[in-house]
Every structure is written in C-alpha cells, then in structure tokens.
Amino acid sequence: MGELIFEASGLTKEFGGVTALRDISLSLRGPSIIGLIGRNASGKTTLLRHIVGLQLPTRGQARTLGVATRRLQHEHLARIGVVPDSPTFLRWMSVGEQLRYLSAFYPRWDMERQSALAGLLDLDLHADIGGLSTGSAQKLAIVAALCPRPDLILLDEPVSNLDPIARDQFLKLLLQIVQEDHATIVISSHVLHDIESTVDWIVCLNNGAVAADAALDDLKDQYAEWRVLARTRDLPVRFVDAFVVRQTVLEPRRARLVVRTAGADVLAFQRAHDADVEVAPLNLQGLFPILVDNGRH
Amino acid sequence: MRRGAFLHLLDRPAGIAFAALFMPAAVIMLFSAGGRGAARFVVGAGLVCFIVGAFGGTTLTDAARCSSAWTLPRYRRALLVEFAFCGAVVAAFVALIGAVVATTPSQTFLLAAVAFAAYALGGALFLTPEGSLILPVAFIAFIAFVASRSWTPAPVMTAPFATITVSAAVSALALWSAFSSRTFRWSAMMGPREDGRWMWNGWPTMPWWPRLRRGRAGTGPQGVSRAPYVGTSVLRGVVSSYRPMRANAWLAAIAGLSLFYVVAVGSNALGSVPRTGFWIAWAIFIVFSSLNRSSYDQRSSASRTMLPWSRRHHLAVAYARNLGDLIVIPLVLSPAFAAFALGNPDLLGPAGRAIAVVAIFFPAFQWAAGPPTGGRWADRGVAMILTISVAMGFLVALLLVVSGLPLLIGPGASQAVALGLLVAGSQVLNWRRLKGYFATRDLVGGEP
C-alpha cells in the first residue's frame, strides 16, 4: 500500500439546488496514475478542485496529503501541481517570464526539466501569452505544473487541446515522471484510448457519485467481450443469461456480448446456443458505458 | 527569491503609465489641498491613496485570477506583504508632503494611518467578491458626504486617537478581506476578467448571492432568446443581448441608482449639498455607469457570431445598443434629476449642459471599454491609458462646459444648438468608427 494522497469520506458538494458530488468516499494512493473518468457534468472537475482545496465540501470530509483540504498550507501546495481545463495566465507576460515568476515560489523548481519540457512540447519561451493558442496555453500549464517536481499532479483534461504528437509525448512523460519522482497523477480525460495506456487505477464518476474505483487491470478482468457466431441455428433475439451485461445481435447468427467474467462459462454457453465464442479483452472505451451504467443502477 | 510577487506585476507599461499620469497630478493636488488646512489635506491624501490602492487592487486581481494562483505556495502572503509595503511607502510619501505643506509633526502619524487605510481599502474593494457591489455605492456616498455643506473634516484632526483607531481597524479588515483564502478561492474559480473589464473586479457572482437560473427553455446561444420579440431583427438583437446580464449586476445597478436617488432627492429636501459636489458626484457616477454598462453585458459581436447575421446586421445591432445605452442611463436618472432641479430651477441650465457632455463623451467610453467587434485590447495598459484619458477628458470638458459655456455663448438657445451639434457629431463619428470596425476586423477573437 502506497502513501495515502487523497481521502474523501461522505463528501458532498452542492451548488444551490444542484448536487455536484454525492456522498463520495474514496482513497487515492500513490505513486500511481489514476484516471478520473465520467460523462460530462459528472463531477470530475469539482472533485479535482476539492483535492486541491479550491472548493470545500458542503458535507463530509476531504483530506489531501494527510491534511483537511481547508487547511492546506504552503508546504502542501508546493507538493501539488495542477493543470486546469482552461488555464489562464498573465496575458502581458511572455511564456518565459511567466515561468520565471512562478518558479520563485517553489523550492524545488527544476530548470532542467523546464528546458526539456519546453523543447519536448515545442513551447516558445519568448512568445507572448496573450497570443498563445489554446493548445500552447495548455502546454504552458503542463510545464508550470510539472517543473516544481510535485508529489501530486492533477490534470483536468490535459490532452484535449494537444495535437497527436504532443499528446503522445505528454503521456510518455507522465510515465517517466512517476518513475523519477514517485509522483501520483490524477488525470481526468474523455480521451479514453489515450489514457488507457497510461493509467493503472480508474475512478469513474456518474452524476456526482462514484461508479467505479478499482485497478484498471481488475476492471478489465471483470468483464470481457464475446464474439458469438452460431453454427446451426439463429441466435435468440435477447440473451437472458445473468452474466450478460450488454448485447448486440448483429445478424441472426452473429452477436457481440459484453459479459461479467465471474459466473460466465464459455463452454456451457457454446453448448447451450450451439455457437462458437471468441473471447476478447475489453478496452477502457468498451468498459466505460458499463461503469457508467453500474453507477446509474 | 519571493520578492517581486506584487512589485514585478507593477513593472510594466500600465504601471509606468499610471505612475507617469497620476502621480504628478496627485502631488500637485496634495500641495494645493495643503493650502486649505490640515484637515482638507488628510481627506485629499486619503483619496489619492485610495486611487493608488485601487490600481494595485486591479493589478492583483489579474494575478489572483490566474489558474496557478491558488496553488502557488506562499503567494497570498507574498502579495500581502508587498502590497502592504507599497502602501506604507505611499503613506510615508504622503505624510512627508503633509509635513511640508499642511500638518504639524504630531499629525504626521495620523495622516500616515489615514493614508494607509485608504490605500488598503482601495485595494480590497477591487479584490474581494463584494467589492464591485460596494464600490459604486460607497463612492457616491463618499462624494455626497464630503460635498455636503454641513460636513467638515475638522473632527479627523481634533480626535486623533479615534481617527487612528478607526484607520487601523479599516486597514486590518481590508487587508484581511483582500488576501483571505476565501477571496483567492473565489478569484481562482472566476477565471480571467472578461473583455473590457480592465478596471472592475467583474460583476461577480458573490459567494453568498445565488445565481439565478439562466438556462431557461427556449434560450439560444449566449443567452440569446428565441422567444418572439416584437420589432425588427435589429431590435430583437438589441433586446435579447441585455438578457445575459447577471442578477447581481442588476442588484448592484439598483443599489447604486437607489443611493443616487437618495442623494439627489434627499439633498433637495435638506438643501445640504452644494452644486459642485452634486455635479461631481453625478458626473462620476455617469462615468462609472457608462464604463460598466459598456462592459458587463456582452457587447462584442463575438458573443453573437452563432447567429446567422451579416456584418451589416452586426453593425446595426452594435450601433443600436450603443445608442440604447446612451438613452437608457439619462432616462433612468432623469426623475431624480428632475426632483432635484424642481427645488433648484437655476440648475436646469448647468444640468442640461452636463447631460450634453455625457452624451458627447458616451461613445468614447464605449470605445475605451474594448473593441466592438471581438477580442480584447491587446494590452491592458493601452486600455487603461485610453480609459483614464477619456475619463479625464470627460471631467475637464464637463467642468468647462457646465461653468464656462455660458460665458462663451450667451443665450441658452445658442448653447443648446452648439451642444446638439456636438452630440450629433459624436454620434456620426461613432457610426463611422463602428462601420470601419465591422467592415475590416475579425468578428471573433480579433485584436484591435
């Protein structure tokens, strides 16, 4: 068991009549890369803001780095790097000036990493911030968040505005940082295909509640895709087996099922339906609707 | 190497321009106030320090709203220390001038305490969430209070202990409020100030003020309603563009207007406000109203580009909105003005001239608030210099026209014709400017 980075217990956040987070109880441990996924308005950004103490719970407890989030001090904040979904900087500064300005506040600002990251992400240090594109502003936010060598890195949709090359490099960089700094990274993203190769833990939110909180490998082990091809007779219009989670009958004799592996017996299924079954692992993209549905139920 | 958190933010064109434009004027004003006695000097010094603090507050607002501001370790503390340090330097400077021209050595500490409190208050009103609501109300109250015949600043000097105690309390409260974690949390959540809001802290969603639901059924992009409005498509565009105004903007406007009415009608009943004070209050209120009116409801075409409008249509809506702003504010104020003028019929002439000056300058305020097509001024410093220049030009013109025009052009009818021509001229210029913008500039994200 690694260090407890964030702990929530009965965390609820309400904005007027809207409940953004519902009774969330969660423990995030590091070093690891945690994928925070969920549909739009599921509470991902609100949860990230609670981790860094930017928003405070309406009810319940939230602790980051062992401290109640409302009591985070400078020594804790120095250990946290944040890339918000819409980063904003002082428009009248240049990129280099902004980084110099920020670096003065961090005891562990890594100038070598700054140069390396700027080169890797193709970020012009002389460019005016006011003229940066959305993607370049995001790159600047990434550099600003990673150079202090933080122990906890919160990334809110960090790859959404990056081009494919920068996105690929950035994701490789995350793995490198976890190895070098033993950092914990919480990455919120809709680009599931990209983060799948990076994250080792998944927290899925749905309507402000935790729909899944498990290791990605465990989740993948729990579900599988069965490609079914009937030999002699048509397949049923609807499979009633308890382990079938989702089903798509493509043709009378061909179907694609998502099954819960616990309790699913391939041989028995083959015999019952006189069909061949090809078992394939489920990727995160395929898992996502199931996790969201679990949360809904 | 944490020095420079605040000082570094001042070291840019906007800060240099402010120092170059305002400080000489402030020093001249202080020397001038010194000739009227120590009490008047203290009030003048307070006003100068308030403005300096307000400039610091606007600078800090930009920094506090950066996405990295909340997590920067020791950032709030560094900003607080440097902001307070600057305030102490300004207060000491003012106290030094006071010692030379107005105050006795024993009054120096009192003067410094008042100056620092005014500086801290100026900064706090621009940083705290409630500042935007309090500031216009407090400003009018201050002007009305200072301008009233019955008020004298003498107690400031005769009760030094009370003055210093109150100043210290105000300073502490202002600094605590401006640099509290609550304020910085709120700033980080608000994001950057929107286009044209170079000065105000936005019209914020204050934490304690619930936002009204804006996503009503039948609402199109950017709050542009699809509900059938009566009138032409231009009129529909103008009317619908007022809809996204936030509830608290209305609240602030109503609060400011209410106070204006109290001042105008109340002073009429009591006869306690001298003419100059009233006109200055009125003029400043108009200045700030027009600046805000121009900025807080999305006036640029960028917010309406999802609509199937030609550039010509955008131009027509933009001009109609500007004209609407020009007409609405005097209309809203006119009952209070009429009530005041009934008791002071001799003020009808000056009032009419003052309104004409507002009308002449109104397009300039709208221009200074930001490009009409889209985007924002490339440099906040440019926007600030532009706005300060326009505001100063306006105030000078107001004083000249209200007091000097009758000497230059005798008959009232001739004055009306001359001012009418100037109003029409400013509208023609405004139309030509808008036409140029909408013909040649980007509708979205364009820099001037």
Interface residues (C-beta under 8 A of the other chain):
Chain A: G16 R49 V52 G53 L54 Q55 L56 H74 E75 L77 A78 I80 G81 V82 P84 S86 P87 T88 F89 L90 R91 W92 Y101 L102 A104 F105 Y106 P107 G130 A141 A144 A145
Chain B: M1 R2 G4 A5 H8 L9 R12 P13 A14 D62 A63 R65 C66 S67 S68 W70 T71 L72 P73 R74 Y75 R77 A78 R185 A188 M189 G191 P192 P210 R211 A378 D379 R380 G381
